[in-house]
Amino acid sequence: MPTFFENSLYKTQTKAISCTKQFCITSGKNVLPAGQVLFQTPAFKLLSRELRTGDAFVHFLIRHSDLKSIQNQDSVLSHIAEYIHELSDRNLGYNGSSVYVCILGNTAFFIVKRISDFLFTQIFNFETAIDLLYYFQSCFHYLKLNRSEDQIILCGEIETDSQIVRLLSVYFSNVIVDQALPVNSIFQ
């Protein structure tokens, strides 16, 4: 599993994975959709990476100092959003919505998918299980998801008997911890 590096970066043997909230996904490399602005100060650099499916790009900001540290360590830099398909390609036969959440330390990467359509993707940093519960409730409310039918699939650094799982199970009927998701291969 990755270890926390600095400034929302996780480090593995050969990779550095950015979990910054300042990202968006577009269909073109140089095109940000109307209304999508990534506020870039001089301390940050905007990077664009093609998603593995080849049909979209992720644009994200990274501190110049972090980028230099990564380059000095000969690590390959990626953004957690590049793994959106690997993390959400389970349960394709399920007719409802699925909320996939990859947890790394105190960072949760949310992917909400209805059958094969992506509805929402976001990164949420939390301190406690209750913080994460409130974010789940907000997502379910604004996306009009069903608490008793739609799935929550957790992966990453999460145990089936954790406080997060126990708390979510009180408020949502369909909470699954999926250790079979290819998280380990992503972070090697």
C-alpha positions in Angstrom: 0.0 0.0 0.0 1.1 3.6 -0.5 2.5 5.7 2.2 1.7 9.4 2.8 4.4 11.5 1.2 3.4 15.1 1.5 0.7 17.6 0.4 -1.8 15.0 -0.6 0.8 12.8 -2.3 1.1 9.1 -1.7 4.3 7.3 -2.6 4.9 3.7 -3.6 8.0 2.0 -4.8 7.8 3.5 -8.3 4.9 5.9 -8.3 3.7 9.1 -6.7 -0.1 9.4 -6.7 -1.6 12.9 -6.3 -4.9 13.1 -4.4 -5.3 16.8 -4.8 -8.9 18.2 -4.9 -7.9 20.6 -7.7 -8.6 18.4 -10.7 -11.2 17.9 -13.5 -11.8 15.4 -16.2 -12.4 16.5 -19.8 -12.7 14.9 -23.2 -9.9 17.0 -24.7 -6.3 17.6 -23.5 -6.3 21.3 -23.9 -10.0 22.1 -23.3 -11.6 22.8 -19.9 -15.4 22.9 -20.0 -17.1 26.2 -19.5 -17.3 27.1 -15.9 -14.4 24.7 -15.0 -11.5 26.7 -13.8 -8.6 25.3 -11.9 -7.2 28.3 -9.9 -3.5 28.2 -10.5 -1.1 30.3 -8.4 2.6 30.6 -9.3 3.4 27.9 -6.7 1.5 25.3 -8.8 1.9 23.7 -12.1 -1.1 22.4 -14.2 -0.5 18.9 -15.5 -2.7 16.9 -18.0 -2.6 13.1 -18.2 -4.6 10.9 -20.5 -6.8 8.3 -18.8 -6.1 4.7 -19.6 -9.2 4.4 -21.7 -7.9 7.0 -24.1 -11.2 8.9 -24.2 -10.6 11.5 -21.5 -7.9 13.5 -19.8 -7.4 14.5 -16.1 -6.1 17.9 -15.4 -4.7 18.6 -11.9 -2.5 21.0 -10.0 0.7 20.1 -8.2 3.1 22.2 -6.2 6.4 22.9 -8.0 8.3 21.8 -4.9 6.4 18.4 -4.8 6.9 17.9 -8.6 10.7 18.5 -8.1 10.8 16.0 -5.2 9.1 13.4 -7.3 11.3 13.9 -10.3 14.4 13.7 -8.0 13.2 10.3 -6.8 12.6 9.0 -10.3 9.0 8.3 -9.6 6.1 8.3 -12.1 3.5 10.9 -11.2 -0.2 10.2 -11.6 -3.5 11.5 -10.2 -5.9 9.1 -8.4 -8.5 10.1 -11.0 -6.5 8.2 -13.6 -7.6 5.0 -11.9 -11.3 5.8 -12.1 -12.1 2.8 -14.4 -10.0 0.3 -12.4 -11.8 1.3 -9.2 -15.3 1.3 -10.6 -15.5 -1.6 -13.0 -17.2 -3.9 -10.6 -20.9 -4.8 -10.4 -21.6 -3.9 -14.1 -24.8 -6.0 -13.9 -26.1 -3.9 -11.0 -29.1 -1.7 -12.2 -28.8 0.9 -9.5 -26.1 3.4 -8.6 -22.8 2.5 -7.0 -20.7 4.8 -4.9 -17.1 3.6 -5.1 -14.8 5.0 -2.4 -11.1 4.4 -2.3 -9.7 5.4 1.1 -6.0 6.2 1.5 -5.2 7.5 5.0 -7.6 10.4 5.6 -8.4 10.9 1.9 -11.5 9.4 0.2 -11.8 9.3 -3.6 -15.5 9.1 -4.5 -16.8 7.8 -7.8 -20.5 7.6 -8.3 -21.7 5.5 -11.2 -25.1 4.5 -12.5 -24.7 1.3 -14.5 -22.0 2.6 -16.9 -22.5 6.3 -16.6 -20.3 8.4 -14.3 -22.4 10.8 -12.2 -19.8 12.3 -9.8 -16.2 12.1 -8.8 -14.5 14.0 -6.0 -11.9 13.8 -3.4 -12.8 14.4 0.3 -10.3 14.8 3.1 -11.7 13.8 6.5 -10.6 13.6 10.1 -13.2 11.3 11.6 -15.7 8.6 10.5 -18.5 11.1 11.3 -17.0 13.6 8.8 -17.0 10.9 6.2 -20.6 10.0 7.1 -21.8 13.6 6.5 -20.1 13.6 3.1 -21.8 10.4 2.2 -25.2 11.8 3.3 -24.6 14.9 1.3 -23.7 12.9 -1.9 -26.8 10.7 -1.5 -29.0 13.8 -1.0 -27.7 15.9 -3.9 -27.5 13.0 -6.3 -30.9 11.6 -5.2 -29.5 8.2 -4.5 -31.5 5.6 -2.5 -30.0 4.7 0.9 -31.6 1.3 1.0 -30.9 0.2 -2.6 -27.8 1.9 -4.0 -24.4 0.4 -3.1 -21.5 1.8 -1.3 -18.3 -0.1 -2.2 -15.3 0.7 -0.1 -11.7 -0.2 -1.0 -8.1 0.8 -0.2 -7.0 1.2 3.4 -10.2 0.0 5.1 -11.1 -3.0 7.2 -14.5 -4.7 7.3 -14.7 -4.1 11.0 -13.6 -0.5 11.0 -15.5 2.4 12.7 -16.2 3.8 9.2 -17.9 0.6 8.0 -19.9 0.2 11.2 -21.1 3.8 11.1 -22.0 3.7 7.4 -23.9 0.4 7.9 -26.2 2.1 10.4 -27.4 4.7 7.8 -27.0 2.8 4.5 -28.3 -0.7 3.7 -25.8 -1.8 1.1 -22.2 -1.2 2.3 -19.6 -3.5 0.9 -15.9 -3.7 1.6 -14.3 -5.0 -1.5 -10.7 -6.1 -0.9 -10.7 -7.7 -4.4 -10.6 -4.4 -6.1 -7.3 -3.9 -7.9 -6.0 -1.3 -5.4 -2.8 -3.2 -4.7 -1.8 -3.4 -8.4 -2.6 0.3 -8.9 -0.3 1.3 -6.0 2.6 -1.0 -6.8 
